[in-house]
């Protein structure tokens, strides 16, 4: 057999070994990527109620209207406790900057104390989060932990570019019927103001989890026991 034939054969064998090695590394070493079954973009929604029994005198806002913190939303008139014939005006203001939704009253309506008059979608960047559900085995469920890096993808947000996120909490309840667990994440980069109107829209979440296995753990134990710390720590 000619030298060129040997070289070609060795090249084929080398490529095969490299391919098999990559498969083994991907299966037993590299982090595992998990995609969500369903995920939704959410924001904290604050209830706006009245502290008194009275009548709604004025409504200053409309549905889906942006408001600033402490902006006037409603005016409620109520009787004073000191003078039954006296009337006091109670201003109802927005607790945070955001968007008004679910206005449940109109001017002239009678309301009870603690009754919810409207809701405000919190416009703060920290109020933005994602809830996602992942199908995992009982063993994989314990790999879903807070502070895992994640990626959120949505065609209708950020021009379709992936957005970095972080797992903030994992539900302690594991659904054995659907073999799934719910996870909450926080976007590391705030959305633009239009993102306020994207509450409830579906997104896709990908989480990178540790690929735990006996081989990798064995390598770590051996490295930490026999190798210098400068070599053991990167593992």
C-alpha positions as CSV (number, residue, x, y, z in Angstrom):
1,X,0.0,0.0,0.0
2,X,1.3,3.4,-0.9
3,X,2.3,6.0,1.6
4,X,-0.5,8.3,0.5
5,X,-3.0,5.5,1.1
6,X,-1.7,5.0,4.7
7,X,-1.9,8.7,5.3
8,X,-5.4,8.8,4.0
9,X,-6.4,5.8,6.2
10,X,-4.8,7.4,9.2
11,X,-6.6,10.6,8.5
12,X,-9.9,8.8,8.4
13,X,-9.2,7.0,11.7
14,X,-8.1,10.3,13.3
15,X,-11.2,12.1,12.2
16,X,-13.3,9.2,13.5
17,X,-11.6,9.3,16.9
18,X,-11.9,13.0,17.1
19,X,-15.7,12.8,16.3
20,X,-16.1,10.0,18.9
21,X,-14.2,12.1,21.4
22,X,-16.4,15.1,20.8
23,X,-19.5,13.0,21.3
24,X,-18.1,11.7,24.6
25,X,-17.2,15.2,25.8
26,X,-20.6,16.5,24.9
27,X,-22.3,13.7,26.7
28,X,-20.1,13.5,29.8
29,X,-18.3,16.8,30.2
30,X,-19.8,19.9,28.7
31,X,-22.8,21.7,30.3
32,X,-26.2,20.4,29.2
33,X,-28.6,22.8,27.5
34,X,-32.2,22.5,28.5
35,X,-35.1,24.3,26.7
36,X,-38.4,25.3,28.3
37,X,-41.7,23.7,27.4
38,X,-43.5,27.0,27.9
39,X,-42.3,30.4,29.3
40,X,-44.0,33.8,29.7
41,X,-42.6,37.3,30.2
42,X,-44.1,38.8,33.3
43,X,-43.9,42.0,35.4
44,X,-45.0,42.8,39.0
45,X,-48.5,44.1,38.9
46,X,-49.6,46.3,41.9
47,X,-53.1,46.6,43.2
48,X,-54.4,50.1,43.7
49,X,-57.2,50.2,46.3
50,X,-59.1,52.8,48.4
51,X,-58.5,53.1,52.1
52,X,-62.0,54.5,52.8
53,X,-65.7,53.8,52.1
54,X,-67.0,56.5,49.8
55,X,-67.8,57.6,46.2
56,X,-65.4,57.9,43.3
57,X,-65.5,61.5,42.5
58,X,-63.0,61.6,39.6
59,X,-61.0,59.2,37.4
60,X,-57.9,60.8,36.1
61,X,-56.5,58.0,33.9
62,X,-57.4,55.6,31.1
63,X,-56.6,52.0,30.4
64,X,-53.0,51.3,29.3
65,X,-52.0,54.9,30.1
66,X,-48.4,55.4,31.3
67,X,-48.2,57.1,34.7
68,X,-45.4,58.4,36.9
69,X,-44.9,57.5,40.6
70,X,-47.4,59.4,42.8
71,X,-49.5,60.4,39.8
72,X,-53.2,61.1,40.6
73,X,-55.4,58.2,39.6
74,X,-58.7,58.6,41.5
75,X,-60.4,61.0,43.9
76,X,-62.7,59.4,46.5
77,X,-65.0,61.4,48.7
78,X,-65.9,60.0,52.1
79,X,-67.6,61.1,55.3
80,X,-65.3,62.1,58.2
81,X,-65.5,60.2,61.5
82,X,-65.4,63.4,63.4
83,X,-68.3,65.1,61.7
84,X,-70.9,62.8,60.0
85,X,-72.0,65.6,57.8
86,X,-68.5,66.6,56.8
87,X,-66.8,65.3,53.6
88,X,-63.2,64.6,53.0
89,X,-61.5,64.1,49.6
90,X,-59.0,61.1,49.5
91,X,-56.5,61.2,46.6
92,X,-55.5,57.8,45.2
93,X,-52.1,57.9,43.6
94,X,-49.9,55.5,41.6
95,X,-47.5,53.5,43.9
96,X,-44.9,53.2,41.1
97,X,-44.1,54.4,37.6
98,X,-45.8,52.1,35.1
99,X,-48.9,51.5,33.1
100,X,-52.5,51.5,34.4
101,X,-54.7,48.5,33.6
102,X,-58.0,46.9,34.8
103,X,-59.7,50.1,35.9
104,X,-62.8,48.7,37.7
105,X,-64.7,51.8,38.6
106,X,-66.1,55.0,37.1
107,X,-66.9,58.4,38.5
108,X,-70.0,58.3,40.7
109,X,-69.6,54.7,41.9
110,X,-69.7,53.8,45.5
111,X,-66.7,51.8,46.8
112,X,-65.9,49.9,50.0
113,X,-62.7,50.2,52.0
114,X,-59.8,48.1,50.5
115,X,-61.7,47.7,47.2
116,X,-59.3,47.4,44.2
117,X,-59.9,50.3,41.8
118,X,-57.2,49.5,39.2
119,X,-53.8,47.8,38.7
120,X,-50.5,49.3,37.8
121,X,-47.9,47.3,35.8
122,X,-44.6,48.2,37.6
123,X,-42.2,49.9,35.1
124,X,-39.1,49.3,37.2
125,X,-36.4,47.1,35.6
126,X,-36.3,44.9,38.7
127,X,-40.0,44.1,38.4
128,X,-39.4,42.3,35.1
129,X,-39.2,38.5,35.2
130,X,-39.9,35.3,33.3
131,X,-41.7,32.2,34.5
132,X,-40.8,28.9,32.6
133,X,-41.6,25.3,32.9
134,X,-39.0,22.6,32.1
135,X,-39.5,18.8,31.6
136,X,-36.9,17.1,33.7
137,X,-36.3,13.7,35.3
138,X,-36.4,13.5,39.2
139,X,-32.5,13.4,39.1
140,X,-32.3,16.4,36.7
141,X,-34.7,18.4,38.9
142,X,-31.9,18.9,41.5
143,X,-29.6,20.4,38.8
144,X,-32.1,23.3,38.4
145,X,-30.7,25.7,40.9
146,X,-30.7,29.5,41.5
147,X,-28.0,31.6,39.7
148,X,-27.8,29.3,36.7
149,X,-27.1,31.2,33.5
150,X,-29.9,31.3,31.0
151,X,-31.0,32.8,27.6
152,X,-34.4,34.2,26.7
153,X,-35.4,34.3,23.1
154,X,-38.5,36.0,21.6
155,X,-39.1,37.3,18.1
156,X,-41.1,40.2,19.4
157,X,-38.5,41.5,21.8
158,X,-34.9,42.8,21.4
159,X,-35.1,42.5,17.6
160,X,-35.1,38.7,18.1
161,X,-31.7,38.7,19.6
162,X,-31.1,36.3,22.6
163,X,-31.2,38.1,26.0
164,X,-29.1,37.0,28.9
165,X,-30.9,35.9,32.1
166,X,-30.4,34.3,35.5
167,X,-32.4,31.8,37.4
168,X,-33.6,33.4,40.6
169,X,-35.7,30.6,42.1
170,X,-36.9,27.1,41.4
171,X,-40.2,25.8,42.6
172,X,-39.9,23.2,45.4
173,X,-42.9,21.3,43.8
174,X,-42.0,18.7,41.2
175,X,-44.9,17.7,39.1
176,X,-44.5,13.9,38.8
177,X,-47.4,13.6,36.3
178,X,-45.9,16.0,33.7
179,X,-42.3,15.4,35.0
180,X,-41.8,19.2,35.1
181,X,-40.7,22.0,37.4
182,X,-41.3,25.7,37.3
183,X,-38.5,28.2,37.3
184,X,-38.4,31.9,37.7
185,X,-35.7,34.0,35.9
186,X,-34.6,37.6,35.8
187,X,-33.5,39.4,32.6
188,X,-30.0,40.9,33.1
189,X,-30.7,43.6,30.5
190,X,-33.9,45.7,30.9
191,X,-36.3,45.9,28.0
192,X,-37.1,49.1,26.3
193,X,-40.3,50.9,27.4
194,X,-42.3,49.0,24.8
195,X,-41.5,45.8,26.8
196,X,-44.1,47.0,29.4
197,X,-46.8,46.1,26.9
198,X,-45.3,42.6,26.3
199,X,-46.5,41.2,29.7
200,X,-48.0,37.7,29.2
201,X,-46.4,37.1,25.8
202,X,-44.6,33.7,25.2
203,X,-40.8,33.4,25.1
204,X,-38.3,30.6,24.9
205,X,-35.8,29.9,27.7
206,X,-32.6,27.9,27.5
207,X,-30.7,27.0,30.7
208,X,-27.2,25.7,30.9
209,X,-27.0,23.0,33.7
210,X,-24.0,21.1,35.0
211,X,-23.4,17.8,33.3
212,X,-22.9,15.8,36.4
213,X,-21.4,12.3,36.0
214,X,-19.1,9.9,37.7
215,X,-16.3,10.3,35.2
216,X,-16.0,14.1,35.6
217,X,-16.3,13.9,39.4
218,X,-13.6,11.2,39.4
219,X,-11.3,13.5,37.4
220,X,-12.0,16.4,39.8
221,X,-11.3,14.2,42.9
222,X,-8.0,13.0,41.4
223,X,-6.9,16.4,40.3
224,X,-7.7,18.0,43.7
225,X,-5.8,15.2,45.5
226,X,-2.7,14.8,43.3
227,X,-2.4,17.8,41.0
228,X,-1.1,21.3,42.1
229,X,-3.9,23.7,43.0
230,X,-3.1,25.8,39.9
231,X,-4.1,22.8,37.7
232,X,-6.9,21.4,39.9
233,X,-8.9,24.6,40.4
234,X,-9.8,25.2,36.7
235,X,-11.5,21.8,36.6
